Amino acid sequence: MEQTDLRANTPNPAVRPATPQQRRARAARNGGEPTLEFADRTPYDAYVHASTLHTLQQPLSSDPGEMSFLMVSQIMELYFGLTCHELRQAQRDLRADRVWAALAPLRRAALHLEGLNAAWRGLRWMTPADFNRFRNLLGEGSGFQSAMYRQLEFLLGLRDPALIRPFRRQPRVYDDLHAVLAAPSLWDDVVALLGRYGHELPAELRDRDVTVEHLPHPRVEAAWVAVYDDDGPDNHLRQLGDALADVAEQFGDWRWNHVKAVQRTMGAKVGSGGSAGLAWLQRSMSRVVFPELWSARTAM
């Protein structure tokens, strides 16, 4: 099952396309001033749906700081979805052996993850006392239950089938997660690409169960050593490795920033979703994204 993009590829009837000639004519009619009268909603709102976005913040308390927590969480959700969108495009390009084309969505994904990391800054003011003013109202709600974050982890190759169980009573969400888990990860596609480019890979890598997390393999590591030994200007695989490393670094930074945010706001308290909180996050960081891309550096 192929995951859909963020939006369907259908035109928005509320947004009327304009040619450069039409834009110049409009500017001339307005004397260089912006258009102030529209028959319906503004074209900006028809495209961005800003008026809808700003109705989605519904705090559970009167504490003024809760709005920061809620909105930053929503911003992160949007960045999760945007990064998944880019990684899926990179997968399509890699499966078609369009290595050069895959570099652009991977580089965009790294920049989106950089923006995701910046979102943590909006919560650096929060102490345990600040969080405790509304934390109990969240009940069992936890970022652990973010379905889009799970999709992002699965796409990057961090796979644990048990983690889709909380979504079984949300059929569409569950089906989407199951589809991502059942399909090759981005790293699986990269490994398959290395094989098509002549690097010798054993059958257990080519035919493995992709629902299970990939375990580092010396043949994949050796392939990356060989890739980086070639410093020619047309070595697209080396550029691919660099783009993947940027994605992995930014994702790793997000996980570390998450640990620091939990330390700042909760210490080592049990997580609201029932996990061990800080200890759970620290353990999860031991799972490396694109492992052989890093271990190969020891042998280079």
RODO-2510 file (C-alpha; in nm, 4 decimals, decimal comma):
residues 300
     n   res          X          Y          Z
     1     m     0,0000     0,0000     0,0000
     2     e     0,1567     0,3273    -0,1141
     3     q     0,1237     0,6128     0,1311
     4     t    -0,0383     0,9271    -0,0045
     5     d     0,1293     1,2665    -0,0051
     6     l     0,0314     1,5412     0,2376
     7     r    -0,2415     1,6629     0,0012
     8     a    -0,4180     1,5087    -0,2945
     9     n    -0,2963     1,6308    -0,6320
    10     t    -0,6224     1,8088    -0,7096
    11     p    -0,6646     2,1836    -0,7606
    12     n    -0,8228     2,3932    -0,4886
    13     p    -1,1227     2,5635    -0,6520
    14     a    -1,0913     2,8582    -0,4129
    15     v    -0,7421     2,9389    -0,5426
    16     r    -0,7459     3,0953    -0,8870
    17     p    -0,4175     3,0626    -1,0767
    18     a    -0,2746     3,3842    -1,2193
    19     t    -0,0260     3,4314    -1,5024
    20     p     0,2632     3,6793    -1,4710
    21     q     0,0774     3,9065    -1,7144
    22     q    -0,2335     3,9026    -1,4946
    23     r    -0,0261     3,9828    -1,1870
    24     r     0,1389     4,2769    -1,3606
    25     a    -0,1991     4,4060    -1,4804
    26     r    -0,3436     4,3778    -1,1312
    27     a    -0,0501     4,5666    -0,9830
    28     a    -0,0953     4,8410    -1,2422
    29     r    -0,4678     4,8739    -1,1611
    30     n    -0,3903     4,8956    -0,7892
    31     g    -0,1179     5,1534    -0,8361
    32     g     0,1301     4,9180    -0,6741
    33     e    -0,0871     4,8705    -0,3617
    34     p    -0,2044     4,5239    -0,2513
    35     t    -0,5540     4,4061    -0,3430
    36     l    -0,7910     4,4686    -0,0524
    37     e    -1,1274     4,3511    -0,1855
    38     f    -1,2197     3,9891    -0,2603
    39     a    -1,5511     3,8284    -0,3509
    40     d    -1,4987     3,5505    -0,0956
    41     r    -1,2309     3,4474     0,1563
    42     t    -0,8834     3,5710     0,0827
    43     p    -0,6838     3,3543    -0,1585
    44     y    -0,4170     3,3172     0,1125
    45     d    -0,6660     3,1607     0,3528
    46     a    -0,8099     2,9431     0,0757
    47     y    -0,4616     2,8015     0,0182
    48     v    -0,3101     2,7898     0,3691
    49     h    -0,6356     2,7353     0,5636
    50     a    -0,4985     2,9640     0,8340
    51     s    -0,8435     3,0341     0,9749
    52     t    -0,8847     2,6594     1,0321
    53     l    -0,5362     2,6136     1,1778
    54     h    -0,5990     2,8781     1,4410
    55     t    -0,9111     2,6999     1,5658
    56     l    -0,7193     2,3800     1,6468
    57     q    -0,5642     2,5039     1,9714
    58     q    -0,8029     2,4023     2,2490
    59     p    -0,6222     2,4175     2,5854
    60     l    -0,7570     2,2154     2,8762
    61     s    -0,6730     2,4744     3,1421
    62     s    -0,6599     2,8487     3,1932
    63     d    -0,2822     2,8378     3,2417
    64     p    -0,1275     3,0738     2,9831
    65     g     0,1755     2,8492     2,9302
    66     e    -0,0313     2,5542     2,8125
    67     m    -0,0842     2,7236     2,4766
    68     s     0,2918     2,7059     2,4119
    69     f     0,2982     2,3350     2,4924
    70     l    -0,0048     2,2627     2,2743
    71     m     0,0995     2,4701     1,9751
    72     v     0,4607     2,3499     1,9752
    73     s     0,3274     1,9928     1,9829
    74     q     0,1079     2,0685     1,6804
    75     i     0,3968     2,2338     1,4955
    76     m     0,6046     1,9210     1,5550
    77     e     0,3245     1,7046     1,4175
    78     l     0,3256     1,9113     1,0976
    79     y     0,7017     1,8743     1,0686
    80     f     0,6744     1,4974     1,1218
    81     g     0,4285     1,4792     0,8330
    82     l     0,6381     1,7038     0,6102
    83     t     0,9533     1,4997     0,6724
    84     c     0,7670     1,1764     0,5956
    85     h     0,6460     1,3353     0,2703
    86     e     1,0067     1,4076     0,1667
    87     l     1,1364     1,0648     0,2654
    88     r     0,8662     0,8941     0,0576
    89     q     0,9677     1,0986    -0,2441
    90     a     1,3298     0,9977    -0,1867
    91     q     1,2189     0,6336    -0,1716
    92     r     1,0376     0,6618    -0,5042
    93     d     1,3479     0,8117    -0,6640
    94     l     1,5818     0,5499    -0,5193
    95     r     1,3591     0,2623    -0,6287
    96     a     1,3770     0,4029    -0,9825
    97     d     1,7586     0,4419    -0,9584
    98     r     1,7246     0,8214    -0,9688
    99     v     1,9989     0,8807    -0,7128
   100     w     2,0631     1,2410    -0,8162
   101     a     1,6916     1,3241    -0,7920
   102     a     1,6691     1,1672    -0,4434
   103     l     1,9230     1,4135    -0,3057
   104     a     1,6802     1,7082    -0,3182
   105     p     1,4037     1,5587    -0,0985
   106     l     1,6645     1,4222     0,1427
   107     r     1,8242     1,7646     0,1777
   108     r     1,4827     1,9207     0,2286
   109     a     1,4057     1,6556     0,4915
   110     a     1,7219     1,7482     0,6823
   111     l     1,6201     2,1151     0,6764
   112     h     1,2688     2,0296     0,7959
   113     l     1,4206     1,8309     1,0819
   114     e     1,6341     2,1342     1,1618
   115     g     1,3133     2,3389     1,1892
   116     l     1,1624     2,0636     1,4041
   117     n     1,4598     2,0916     1,6391
   118     a     1,4183     2,4676     1,6599
   119     a     1,0613     2,4162     1,7846
   120     w     1,1988     2,2844     2,1153
   121     r     1,3260     2,6338     2,1931
   122     g     0,9685     2,7463     2,2435
   123     l     0,9472     2,5228     2,5519
   124     r     1,2772     2,6043     2,7204
   125     w     1,0950     2,8279     2,9687
   126     m     0,9025     2,5326     3,1133
   127     t     0,9988     2,4033     3,4589
   128     p     0,8359     2,1100     3,6432
   129     a     0,6202     2,3607     3,8319
   130     d     0,5044     2,5142     3,5015
   131     f     0,4218     2,1750     3,3480
   132     n     0,2498     2,0470     3,6615
   133     r    -0,0090     2,3241     3,6370
   134     f    -0,1787     2,1409     3,3493
   135     r    -0,0047     1,8036     3,3159
   136     n    -0,2698     1,6074     3,5087
   137     l    -0,5353     1,7260     3,2623
   138     l    -0,3571     1,5368     2,9840
   139     g    -0,4568     1,2071     3,1454
   140     e    -0,2760     0,9291     2,9589
   141     g    -0,2039     1,1547     2,6616
   142     s     0,1610     1,1363     2,5578
   143     g     0,3828     1,2160     2,2633
   144     f     0,4560     0,8423     2,2656
   145     q     0,1146     0,8109     2,0956
   146     s     0,2036     1,0255     1,7936
   147     a     0,1138     0,8159     1,4891
   148     m     0,3003     1,0458     1,2510
   149     y     0,6166     1,0207     1,4587
   150     r     0,5836     0,6413     1,4405
   151     q     0,5573     0,6677     1,0619
   152     l     0,8748     0,8750     1,0613
   153     e     1,0594     0,6195     1,2743
   154     f     0,9386     0,3328     1,0540
   155     l     1,0468     0,5134     0,7365
   156     l     1,3929     0,5696     0,8857
   157     g     1,4224     0,1995     0,9689
   158     l     1,3465     0,2026     1,3433
   159     r     1,0836    -0,0713     1,3512
   160     d     0,8866    -0,2243     1,6352
   161     p     0,5505    -0,3791     1,5321
   162     a     0,4235    -0,3583     1,8909
   163     l     0,4182     0,0205     1,8722
   164     i     0,1182     0,0277     1,6369
   165     r    -0,1052    -0,1474     1,8928
   166     p    -0,2300     0,1751     2,0582
   167     f    -0,3963     0,2714     1,7276
   168     r    -0,6030    -0,0427     1,6693
   169     r    -0,9284     0,1408     1,7457
   170     q    -0,8421     0,4092     1,4889
   171     p    -0,8717     0,1996     1,1697
   172     r    -0,7394     0,4533     0,9198
   173     v    -0,4423     0,5496     1,1386
   174     y    -0,3690     0,1847     1,2151
   175     d    -0,3889     0,0851     0,8481
   176     d    -0,1497     0,3642     0,7495
   177     l     0,0999     0,2585     1,0149
   178     h     0,0697    -0,1062     0,9184
   179     a     0,1315    -0,0163     0,5541
   180     v     0,4503     0,1752     0,6388
   181     l     0,5689    -0,1131     0,8563
   182     a     0,4982    -0,3705     0,5843
   183     a     0,6911    -0,1789     0,3162
   184     p     1,0699    -0,1357     0,2920
   185     s     1,2178     0,1477     0,4953
   186     l     1,4314     0,4173     0,3374
   187     w     1,7404     0,2289     0,4565
   188     d     1,6117    -0,0936     0,3016
   189     d     1,5805     0,0946    -0,0283
   190     v     1,9331     0,2320     0,0101
   191     v     2,0738    -0,1164     0,0760
   192     a     1,8881    -0,2527    -0,2282
   193     l     2,0323     0,0322    -0,4361
   194     l     2,3856    -0,0563    -0,3255
   195     g     2,3220    -0,4097    -0,4494
   196     r     2,2033    -0,2846    -0,7884
   197     y     2,5178    -0,0720    -0,8137
   198     g     2,7340    -0,3828    -0,7948
   199     h     2,8117    -0,4118    -0,4250
   200     e     2,7937    -0,7752    -0,3192
   201     l     2,5162    -0,8326    -0,0653
   202     p     2,4060    -1,1718     0,0720
   203     a     2,0599    -1,3192     0,0206
   204     e     1,9585    -1,2651     0,3832
   205     l     1,9792    -0,8906     0,3205
   206     r     1,8059    -0,8942    -0,0170
   207     d     1,5156    -1,1128     0,0967
   208     r     1,4772    -1,0192     0,4622
   209     d     1,1508    -0,9496     0,6475
   210     v     1,1244    -0,5698     0,6246
   211     t     0,8789    -0,5491     0,9155
   212     v     1,1714    -0,6350     1,1454
   213     e     1,4322    -0,3746     1,2279
   214     h     1,7448    -0,3982     1,0116
   215     l     2,0517    -0,5256     1,1937
   216     p     2,3935    -0,3881     1,0947
   217     h     2,5731    -0,6083     0,8433
   218     p     2,9455    -0,6062     0,7542
   219     r     2,8727    -0,6270     0,3797
   220     v     2,6694    -0,3068     0,3912
   221     e     2,9456    -0,1409     0,5909
   222     a     3,2030    -0,2568     0,3344
   223     a     2,9882    -0,1154     0,0544
   224     w     2,9907     0,2286     0,2157
   225     v     3,3665     0,2103     0,2679
   226     a     3,4027     0,1435    -0,1051
   227     v     3,1618     0,4251    -0,1929
   228     y     3,3627     0,6771     0,0060
   229     d     3,6917     0,5542    -0,1359
   230     d     3,5790     0,6976    -0,4694
   231     d     3,6185     1,0754    -0,4518
   232     g     3,5213     1,1373    -0,8142
   233     p     3,2831     1,4278    -0,8896
   234     d     3,0219     1,1920    -1,0391
   235     n     3,0002     0,9671    -0,7337
   236     h     2,6323     1,0172    -0,6604
   237     l     2,6331     0,7409    -0,4004
   238     r     2,8798     0,9402    -0,1913
   239     q     2,6532     1,2432    -0,2143
   240     l     2,3642     1,0174    -0,1173
   241     g     2,5593     0,9061     0,1895
   242     d     2,6204     1,2678     0,2883
   243     a     2,2509     1,3560     0,2482
   244     l     2,1460     1,0533     0,4536
   245     a     2,3986     1,1447     0,7237
   246     d     2,2449     1,4926     0,7484
   247     v     1,8978     1,3415     0,7951
   248     a     2,0239     1,0988     1,0594
   249     e     2,2111     1,3720     1,2479
   250     q     1,9118     1,6042     1,2594
   251     f     1,6822     1,3208     1,3688
   252     g     1,9329     1,2243     1,6382
   253     d     1,9431     1,5852     1,7535
   254     w     1,5636     1,5844     1,7838
   255     r     1,5719     1,2736     2,0028
   256     w     1,8422     1,4284     2,2227
   257     n     1,6476     1,7564     2,2470
   258     h     1,3461     1,5501     2,3539
   259     v     1,5511     1,3928     2,6334
   260     k     1,6678     1,7353     2,7505
   261     a     1,3132     1,8756     2,7410
   262     v     1,1851     1,5863     2,9540
   263     q     1,4716     1,6317     3,2001
   264     r     1,3884     2,0019     3,2268
   265     t     1,0126     1,9632     3,2719
   266     m     0,9707     1,6248     3,4433
   267     g     1,3012     1,4928     3,5690
   268     a     1,2801     1,1131     3,5960
   269     k     0,9057     1,0960     3,6682
   270     v     0,6978     0,8221     3,5041
   271     g     0,5668     0,9334     3,1642
   272     s     0,1995     1,0316     3,1325
   273     g     0,1486     0,7525     2,8762
   274     g     0,2694     0,4856     3,1182
   275     s     0,6294     0,4589     2,9963
   276     a     0,9375     0,5038     3,2121
   277     g     0,9633     0,8570     3,0741
   278     l     1,3244     0,9717     3,0681
   279     a     1,4658     0,6179     3,0938
   280     w     1,2549     0,5053     2,7953
   281     l     1,3812     0,7938     2,5818
   282     q     1,7419     0,7322     2,6784
   283     r     1,7137     0,3648     2,5831
   284     s     1,5511     0,4504     2,2506
   285     m     1,8506     0,6645     2,1544
   286     s     2,0695     0,3535     2,1419
   287     r     1,8889     0,2511     1,8216
   288     v     2,0933     0,4063     1,5415
   289     v     1,9456     0,5366     1,2163
   290     f     2,1390     0,4147     0,9064
   291     p     2,3898     0,2214     1,1254
   292     e     2,6444     0,1089     0,8648
   293     l     2,6749     0,4618     0,7297
   294     w     2,8322     0,5480     1,0664
   295     s     3,0250     0,2326     1,1470
   296     a     3,1902     0,2464     0,8046
   297     r     3,3688     0,5636     0,9095
   298     t     3,5886     0,3604     1,1435
   299     a     3,7177     0,1607     0,8475
   300     m     3,7609     0,4507     0,6061
***
